[in-house]
Amino acid sequence: MSPHEIRILLVDDHAVLRAGLNALLNAQPDLVVVGEAGDGQAAIEQAERLRPDLILLDLNMPRLNGLDALAELRRCVPQSRILVLTMHDDESYLRQVLAAGGAGYLLKQAADKELLSAIRTVYAGGTFLHSEHAHALLQPAPTADSRQDEALAALSDREREVLQLIALGYSNKEIAEQLILSVKTVETYKQRVMTKLNLSSRAALVRFALRHGLLDDLLA
């Protein structure tokens, strides 16, 4: 084995994908796959035994998911660089991966074009991100309040009306009478509002409505 070869551990729960990656990587003169794992726990065991230069890591896996495995891998094999290969084109996952110590984030659908470059960049000490992901990181992370503001804007007129009446202290039955709806329909609207706003109680709905000024006009 050449001293310049990058020793890689493949971690993905799909055997067919691992086989394809294995063939692709081993065909490169500077890359060699030294091991494979089909779940997060096996990845940790293999990494501790093999001490690879680079770990190609999926996020969705049994026994131990990729994010939890990533944190443990950074602890037990800190010298191994970790490149996440995932189907999740999601900024929240990207931020979690980088916060946990991942050195790169690559989408599976782009792997055929960028994987080899990503591996070499990460191994050399760099961070590999798709240009769109790099741009996303320049934007401030969404806060809980900003997410709730977006959710509030997504409420229908009827959902907002039900929320306001709940915040004013009306029972489901009283709201049904005011809006000429069935109690069951009001309960459905209430549940939709709670789901959209990620709130779990009537008291939380009241606090939300007050904080966002939904009762200002009604109480003026």
DRENVEXVO-13906 format. One record per residue (C-alpha): z, x, y; residue number from 1. Coordinates in steps of 0.25 Angstrom, whole numbers, plus 5000, padded with zeros to 4 digits. Last residue first. Layout:
BEGIN
     up   east   north     k
      Z      X       Y   NUM
...
//
This chain:
BEGIN
     up   east   north     k
   5090   4767    5193   220
   5094   4765    5178   219
   5080   4762    5173   218
   5073   4772    5181   217
   5083   4783    5177   216
   5084   4779    5162   215
   5073   4788    5157   214
   5079   4800    5165   213
   5077   4810    5154   212
   5091   4814    5152   211
   5095   4799    5152   210
   5085   4796    5141   209
   5089   4808    5133   208
   5103   4804    5133   207
   5101   4790    5129   206
   5092   4795    5118   205
   5102   4804    5113   204
   5113   4793    5113   203
   5103   4784    5104   202
   5103   4795    5094   201
   5093   4806    5087   200
   5084   4812    5098   199
   5071   4819    5095   198
   5065   4813    5107   197
   5053   4808    5099   196
   5062   4804    5087   195
   5072   4797    5096   194
   5061   4789    5103   193
   5055   4785    5090   192
   5068   4780    5085   191
   5071   4772    5097   190
   5057   4765    5096   189
   5059   4762    5081   188
   5073   4756    5085   187
   5066   4748    5096   186
   5056   4743    5085   185
   5068   4739    5076   184
   5075   4731    5087   183
   5062   4723    5089   182
   5055   4724    5102   181
   5056   4715    5115   180
   5059   4727    5124   179
   5072   4722    5129   178
   5076   4715    5116   177
   5073   4727    5108   176
   5081   4736    5117   175
   5093   4727    5116   174
   5092   4728    5101   173
   5090   4743    5101   172
   5103   4744    5110   171
   5102   4746    5125   170
   5109   4758    5131   169
   5100   4762    5142   168
   5096   4774    5134   167
   5091   4765    5123   166
   5083   4757    5134   165
   5077   4770    5139   164
   5073   4774    5125   163
   5067   4761    5122   162
   5058   4762    5134   161
   5054   4776    5131   160
   5050   4772    5117   159
   5042   4760    5123   158
   5035   4769    5133   157
   5031   4779    5122   156
   5039   4792    5121   155
   5031   4804    5122   154
   5036   4808    5136   153
   5050   4808    5130   152
   5046   4817    5119   151
   5040   4827    5129   150
   5053   4827    5137   149
   5060   4829    5124   148
   5053   4841    5121   147
   5055   4846    5135   146
   5070   4844    5134   145
   5071   4851    5120   144
   5064   4863    5126   143
   5050   4867    5124   142
   5048   4882    5123   141
   5043   4888    5135   140
   5028   4892    5135   139
   5024   4906    5132   138
   5027   4904    5117   137
   5015   4894    5117   136
   5005   4904    5122   135
   5009   4913    5111   134
   5007   4902    5101   133
   4993   4899    5107   132
   4989   4913    5106   131
   4993   4914    5091   130
   5006   4922    5089   129
   5008   4936    5083   128
   5020   4945    5087   127
   5018   4960    5086   126
   5025   4970    5078   125
   5014   4976    5071   124
   5017   4967    5059   123
   5015   4955    5068   122
   5002   4959    5073   121
   4996   4963    5060   120
   5001   4950    5053   119
   4995   4942    5065   118
   4982   4949    5065   117
   4980   4946    5050   116
   4985   4931    5052   115
   4976   4928    5064   114
   4963   4922    5059   113
   4966   4916    5045   112
   4980   4913    5050   111
   4976   4903    5060   110
   4978   4891    5052   109
   4991   4897    5047   108
   4997   4898    5061   107
   5003   4912    5065   106
   5016   4915    5071   105
   5021   4929    5073   104
   5033   4939    5073   103
   5043   4929    5068   102
   5057   4932    5073   101
   5064   4919    5073   100
   5061   4916    5087    99
   5046   4918    5084    98
   5046   4909    5073    97
   5054   4898    5081    96
   5044   4899    5092    95
   5032   4897    5083    94
   5038   4886    5076    93
   5041   4879    5090    92
   5027   4882    5094    91
   5020   4875    5082    90
   5007   4878    5075    89
   5015   4877    5062    88
   5005   4881    5050    87
   5012   4894    5049    86
   5011   4909    5047    85
   5023   4916    5053    84
   5023   4931    5054    83
   5036   4939    5051    82
   5037   4954    5053    81
   5046   4960    5043    80
   5057   4970    5048    79
   5067   4960    5050    78
   5068   4957    5035    77
   5081   4949    5033    76
   5083   4944    5047    75
   5069   4941    5051    74
   5066   4935    5037    73
   5078   4925    5039    72
   5073   4920    5052    71
   5059   4919    5046    70
   5064   4912    5034    69
   5070   4901    5043    68
   5057   4899    5050    67
   5049   4899    5038    66
   5056   4889    5030    65
   5066   4892    5019    64
   5065   4885    5005    63
   5051   4880    5008    62
   5041   4885    5018    61
   5035   4880    5031    60
   5035   4892    5041    59
   5026   4903    5034    58
   5029   4917    5035    57
   5020   4930    5034    56
   5030   4941    5033    55
   5027   4955    5038    54
   5031   4969    5035    53
   5037   4964    5021    52
   5051   4968    5016    51
   5048   4964    5002    50
   5061   4960    4996    49
   5067   4954    5009    48
   5054   4948    5013    47
   5053   4942    4999    46
   5067   4935    4999    45
   5065   4930    5013    44
   5051   4924    5010    43
   5057   4918    4997    42
   5066   4910    5006    41
   5055   4906    5016    40
   5046   4901    5005    39
   5033   4905    4998    38
   5034   4920    4998    37
   5024   4931    4997    36
   5025   4946    4995    35
   5018   4959    4999    34
   5006   4954    5006    33
   4998   4967    5011    32
   4992   4969    5024    31
   4985   4981    5030    30
   4972   4981    5022    29
   4970   4966    5023    28
   4966   4959    5010    27
   4981   4957    5007    26
   4982   4948    5019    25
   4971   4938    5016    24
   4975   4937    5001    23
   4989   4935    5003    22
   4987   4925    5014    21
   4978   4917    5005    20
   4989   4918    4993    19
   5000   4914    5003    18
   4992   4902    5008    17
   4990   4897    4993    16
   5005   4900    4990    15
   5009   4890    5001    14
   5024   4893    5004    13
   5021   4904    5014    12
   5028   4918    5016    11
   5018   4930    5014    10
   5025   4944    5015     9
   5017   4955    5021     8
   5017   4970    5020     7
   5008   4976    5031     6
   5000   4987    5026     5
   5001   5000    5034     4
   5008   5008    5023     3
   4996   5005    5014     2
   5000   5000    5000     1
//
